[in-house]
Amino acid sequence: MEIIVALLPHLVGLRLEAVVVRAVGVRIDAATRTVRTVRAACGVCGVWSTTVHGRYTRRLADVRLGGHEVLVALTVRRFTCVNVECRRRTFAEQVPGLTRRYARHTVLAAGDLEAVAVALGGRPGSRLAHRLAVSVSRTTLIRMIRRMPDPPPVTPTVLGVDDFARRRGHRYATVLLDMHTRRPVDVLPDRTADTLAGWLREHPGVQIVCRDRGGSYAEGARKGAPDGGCQICCVRA
């Protein structure tokens, strides 16, 4: 068991009971350690409980080991929430750094899969994961991307402004880009000068606006620039 912990140090806080090696992979039977005072906090209300309702086994896919898939069969305790005003009757304990609610992968394995999903998306990411001995579907990878929190908004110093058709010839909108990272920043509902000016006033810090030949964007940049501090110096054909 010491060798398993050395190879998979994120399992150090568990009581390892058995390691079963099969042709399809490795299964590690484990359980949370029993301590003198057993308690856990409800994930909804945050109230601590010491009343154990029962136990059940979670099956978590872990990072590969020697090219083989690893499955952690983890026995955890289910507690009764003692807060009578909480909507949850029972809740399962979580192991910090290892488990998350409803997750079917360990935190470490999920982090690797999230990186694959962000880089490649659904089907290509799934193919690479299988190559790395991790069975995961494209829909699971897409769900991982959707669960990831949005990055904190940062106002770019160089802003790209361009229009696109919601309905060609009838409805147009505006996409704003960070010209340093080439990533979208926001989408405006139309392509009028007042809408762009309002966005610039609410997001101070833009120094250069890169726009197309549309005159409304130039007007919007002039209106929204604080004291003329925004340069309109990049015009694309």
Disulfide bonds with the S-S distance in Angstrom:
none
